[in-house]
Amino acid sequence: MTDRLLGVLTGDVVGSRRITDRQRLDEALDTTLALLERQFGAHVDRYRGDGFQVALRAPGEAMTAAVLARAALLRYSPSRRDVWDARIAVGIGYGHLPEAPHIASADGDTFVRSGQALDRLSESDERLALVLPQPDDDLALLTRFADVILQGWTHNAAEVVYWQLRHPETQQALATRLGRAQSTIHQRLSAARWPLIQDYLAHVGERLNALMETMR
């Protein structure tokens, strides 16, 4: 089995033990992971009920996939007060990826580092981390700022970001899709700090692609 450059997301649902509607949560997780499979060609797997792992052959898209996953879970939340979110640790580097759709047998340093980073997240208030072969303090700090924004998302804010990440379109087109006024969409994108998150994802994607070139 040959090593290849991968983006690996290891995550779990925040406060899952307090969630009583397990069937709805399972459906939300399965739907979210299926979306990542379709949109990014990802290999996905679930473990320990509320845990999951995602491997992407395009590491530069890994942070976008992580943000989309969190937006999807928030969108599927049962109510505005009872919101669902996930901790996600993104690892970038080399790893073994089996040919089968699921990745239970995948291994390599990137999978290990991503899992270890998730363990560290569970001991803090942070819910998003980026782990590189060599530490990058600038990207780590930017990721912490992005995480603060994501943790402040409401169900409505997450929904508009979810659709922007799935189908980039104008605010008027998104308003038509969701059956809302354009002014409402504008307010929700502003509340989600979408321009900042969009710039963050573009920047981190460029930095990761540049890093991959040096590692090939």
N, C-alpha and C positions, 0 to 999 in steps of 0.2 A: 504494500500500500504506500503510495507516494505522498510526501508532505506537500501541501499547497497553502498559499496565503488565504486566510479566511477572516471573516468577521463573525465572532461568536457572541451571542446574547444569552446570558443565563439569568433567569428571573423567577420571582414568585409574587404572589398576590399579597398585598399589605393587609394585615388583620384578617386573614382568611378564616381563622377559627371563630371569629365573631359573626361570620356570614351564615345565615340560616338557610337560605335558598340555594343549596348546593347544586341542584340541577341547573338553575339559571346561570350560576357561575361557571359550571362546566361548559354549558353551551356558549357562553361569552368567550371563554378561553379557546375553545375549539374553533369558533368562528374567527377570532383574532389570529390564531396561528395559521388557519387556512388562508386568510388574507395575505399574510406574509409569504406563504408558499407561492401564491399566484403573482403577487406584485414584485417580489424580489427573487423568485426561483429558489427560495430558501428550503433547507432541510429542517424539519421541526420535530420536536418530541416533547412529551409531558412526563413528569415524574412526581412522586409524592403528592399526588392530588392537585396541589395548587402551584407546583413548580413547572418550569418549562425551559427548553433550550432551543436555540435557533442558530443555524450556521449558514452564512452567506458566502458565495464565491466572489462577491464584489465587496470587499471590506469597506470601500468608500461610502457604501450605502447603509452601513451598520447603524449609525446613529439615527438616520432617518427612520429606519425600521423600528428602532427602540421607541422613538417619539410617537410613531404611528401606533405601535402596540399599546402604549399608555393612553393615547387619545381614544382608541377603540374601547378599552376597558372602561374608561370614564364615561364614554358615550352609552355603553350598555348598562350603566349603573341603574339600580331600580328606582332611585329618586334623587332629588337635588341634595338632600341631606345625607342619604346613604350612598356614598360614592365609592367606586372601586378603583384601585390604582395598583401599580406593580413597582417593585424594586427591580431594576435591570442593570446588570454589569456587562459592559461591552468589552470584549477582548479582541485585540488585533494581532495577527501573527500567523505562524505556521501550525498546521495540524493535519490529522488524518481524517478524512471524510469518507465513510463507506458509501457504496453506490446505492444501497437501499434508501427508500424515502426517509426512514427514521434514523436517528443518530445516536441511539443508545450505546452502540459499540464504538463511537468516535472517541479519539483520544489525541493527546498532544499537549504541549505547554500552553497553548492558547485556551483550550478548554479548561485546563487546571487553573490558570490565572483568572479566567472569567468567573469560575466557581468560587475561588477564594475571595475575589472582590465582592461577590454577592454576600458572602458571609460577613465581610466587614460592613457592608451597607446595613445589614440587619442589626448591627450594633450601634447604629447612628440614626440621625434624622434624615439622612440623604437617601434618595431613591434612584439616582442615576450616576454611573461611574464609567470612565473610559480607561482601559488598561492597555498600555503599549509596551513593546519589547524594551524600550528605553523611556523612562518617565519624561513627560512633557508638562511642565508646571503651567504653562500658558493655557493649553487645552484643558487641563484638569480644572483650572480656575473658571474658565468659560463654561465648562460643563456644570460646575456647581451653581453658577448664576442661572443657567438654563433650567436646571432642576428646580430652583426656587420658583421660577415662573410656572413651570408645569404643575408644581404642587398647589399653586393658587388657582388652577383651572376649575371652572364650574362645568357641569354637564353640558350647558349650551356652548361654552367656549371650546370645550373638547370636540364637540360635534362639528363645528365649522372648520377646525384645524384638521380633523379626520378627513373631511371631504376635500380640503385643499391639498392634503398630502396624497390622496387617492386620485383626484382629478383637478389639477391646477386650472383654475378658471376665474373669470371676472366675478366681482361681488354681485353683479346683477344676475349672472348665470347661476351662481350659488343660491341667490335669493329665490330664483325660479325653481331650482331643484328642491329646496327645502320648504317652499311655499311661504316665504317670509318677505317682508319689505327689505329693500336694499339697505335702508338706514339701520335696520336691525342687524343685518349681517355685518355691516361696518362696525357697529358697536361691539358685537361679539368678537370679531377679529381683533379689535383694539384691546378688549378686555383680556384676550389670550396673549397679547403682546406678539401677535403673529409676525410683524415685520422683523422683530428681533430674533425670534425663533427661526424664521426663514433664513436670515443672514447667518445665524449660528450654524445651521445645518449645511449651508453652502460653504462656509469657511472650513468647518471641520471635515467636510467631504473632500475639499481640495487638499487640505493638509494630509489627510489619510492617503489619498491617491499619490501624493508626492512621496510620502513615506514608503508606500508599497514599491514605487519605482526604485528606491535605494535598496530594497530588500530582495529584489528579484535576482 
